């Protein structure tokens, strides 16, 4: 039986130091409840696939240094159905080696993080993968950003801060889903 997954967003009106805009909470409805996470409203949604066994949201973070280049800063959040062999196999790939060295592993608030550097089309990138098992699904988040000569001085630290804020925002709520007052509901096309 296919799970029916819905997606909706609403502005939470909480500001992050990295950007001056409002935060946006995004929620994926799963067969067991919902998984919610928060991103900056300035982050461009590149792709949204809210259906399990692997749901995914892809964002591009604004950076004036990458304008007019093929490089960009991206964040990908994925949810994995723990009952799906396909999803479990994909989850095992989180943190795989991209460069010459094995990723540096650390833990942040229950998330296992894998930090590494990689090169894409001649540009050096930092990549941090994070994963955590929630109540009925697992989640992973990847943040990758280019090392460009015009990046702001504290760009690396800002990226780590942005990742930490997203990780801290990921919450699974089990039980019947009820839209909150003021929610703007977006459903995938059938």
VOGU-3710 file (C-alpha; in Angstrom, 3 decimals, decimal comma):
1> xxxxxxxxxx> 0,000/0,000/0,000  1,405/3,355/-1,015  1,713/5,877/1,740  0,028/9,174/1,115  2,319/12,013/1,983  1,325/15,631/1,993  3,470/18,699/2,232  2,754/22,132/3,580  4,571/25,274/4,610  3,910/28,269/6,732
11> xxxxxxxxxx> 5,971/31,209/7,895  7,110/30,894/11,471  8,333/34,516/11,671  11,483/33,640/13,608  14,656/35,335/12,398  18,079/33,703/12,108  21,289/35,741/12,353  22,545/34,370/9,001  19,770/36,097/7,067  17,328/38,849/7,844
21> xxxxxxxxxx> 14,151/37,092/6,688  11,594/34,924/8,365  12,054/31,229/8,914  9,681/28,841/7,178  8,565/25,571/8,734  8,065/22,756/6,272  6,198/19,631/7,229  6,034/16,257/5,533  3,022/14,163/6,507  3,991/10,499/6,920
31> xxxxxxxxxx> 1,826/7,428/7,596  2,710/7,739/11,309  2,496/11,510/11,781  4,593/14,427/10,547  8,223/15,481/10,303  8,766/19,234/10,482  11,909/21,272/9,841  12,725/24,951/9,457  14,654/26,773/6,732  15,196/30,417/5,799
41> xxxxxxxxxx> 12,581/31,915/3,507  15,359/33,223/1,197  16,499/29,686/0,459  15,322/28,768/-3,013  13,467/25,459/-3,242  15,135/23,548/-6,091  13,218/20,309/-5,659  10,563/18,849/-3,391  9,726/15,150/-3,393  7,541/14,591/-0,314
51> xxxxxxxxxx> 6,661/10,931/-0,882  8,221/8,070/1,081  10,059/5,677/0,996  12,591/8,513/0,425  11,248/12,045/0,700  13,600/14,892/-0,219  13,739/18,682/-0,130  16,578/20,494/-1,940  17,434/24,149/-1,303  19,941/26,634/-2,697
61> xxxxxxxxxx> 21,270/29,098/-0,144  21,982/32,619/-1,412  25,635/33,655/-1,752  26,660/36,694/-3,805  30,072/35,098/-4,389  28,582/32,313/-6,516  26,395/34,531/-8,724  27,282/34,024/-12,374  29,168/30,790/-11,646  28,246/27,126/-11,884
71> xxxxxxxxxx> 28,866/26,807/-8,123  26,245/27,040/-5,391  25,583/26,318/-1,744  22,958/23,600/-1,335  21,150/21,876/1,501  19,313/18,592/1,039  17,034/17,091/3,687  15,862/13,509/3,180  13,491/11,288/5,143  13,751/7,497/4,963
81> xxxxxxxxxx> 11,007/4,952/5,622  12,675/2,479/7,999  10,506/-0,363/6,642  11,780/0,069/3,076  14,881/-1,862/1,914  15,438/0,815/-0,766  15,395/3,585/1,852  17,667/1,692/4,245  20,178/1,111/1,452  20,160/4,838/0,590
91> xxxxxxxxxx> 20,557/5,770/4,269  23,710/3,631/4,490  25,325/5,853/1,827  25,063/8,991/3,973  28,608/10,033/4,851  30,281/8,150/2,001  33,755/9,310/0,950  33,883/11,934/-1,825  37,508/13,034/-1,656  40,813/11,365/-0,934
101> xxxxxxxxxx> 40,331/11,277/2,846  37,749/9,559/5,024  35,148/11,992/6,455  35,726/13,323/9,962  32,939/11,933/12,153  31,420/13,811/15,082  28,142/14,035/17,001  25,923/17,111/17,362  22,777/16,920/19,523  22,049/13,303/18,556
111> xxxxxxxxxx> 23,020/13,725/14,893  26,043/11,888/13,482  27,957/14,309/11,257  30,467/13,458/8,526  32,697/16,385/7,462  34,824/16,257/4,361  36,218/18,305/1,514  35,614/17,523/-2,118  36,320/19,011/-5,531  33,545/19,552/-8,061
121> xxxxxxxxxx> 34,475/20,805/-11,540  37,708/22,299/-10,192  36,106/24,069/-7,213  36,834/23,006/-3,632  33,712/22,299/-1,564  33,051/21,557/2,086  30,442/18,848/2,590  28,771/17,970/5,877  26,382/15,025/5,957  24,268/14,406/9,055
131> xxxxxxxxxx> 21,905/11,590/9,935  19,657/10,632/12,818  16,974/8,066/13,464  13,760/9,727/14,566  10,742/7,831/15,947  9,416/6,106/12,804  11,696/7,441/10,041  15,344/8,405/9,697  16,507/11,807/8,472  19,637/13,032/6,751
141> xxxxxxxxxx> 20,798/16,527/5,910  23,647/17,439/3,556  25,080/20,934/3,337  27,675/21,565/0,626  29,266/24,921/-0,117  32,014/26,092/-2,479  35,218/27,780/-1,366  35,150/30,881/-3,562  37,560/33,808/-3,356  34,692/36,267/-2,802
151> xxxxxxxxxx> 32,943/34,286/-0,056  32,280/36,409/3,034  35,068/36,129/5,624  32,996/34,052/8,061  31,152/32,006/5,415  32,347/28,607/6,664  31,204/29,393/10,218  27,883/30,746/8,913  27,292/27,533/6,982  27,932/25,372/10,040
161> xxxxxxxxxx> 25,574/27,594/12,051  22,882/27,302/9,353  23,242/23,512/9,324  23,005/23,312/13,113  19,806/25,384/13,071  18,214/23,069/10,521  19,285/19,974/12,473  17,871/21,378/15,715  14,589/22,154/13,951  13,923/18,606/12,684
171> xxxxxxxxxx> 11,120/17,100/14,769  8,899/14,086/14,260  5,436/14,156/15,771  3,618/10,816/15,815  -0,166/10,745/15,640  -2,928/12,278/13,565  -1,896/15,396/11,674  -3,908/18,556/12,149  -2,982/21,740/10,283  -2,070/24,600/12,558
181> xxxxxxxxxx> -3,877/27,915/12,408  -2,484/30,075/9,606  -0,848/27,184/7,756  -0,478/27,479/3,997  -0,945/24,005/2,572  0,839/22,914/-0,602  0,150/19,449/-1,937  2,162/17,649/-4,595  0,555/17,390/-7,995  -1,180/14,062/-8,538
//
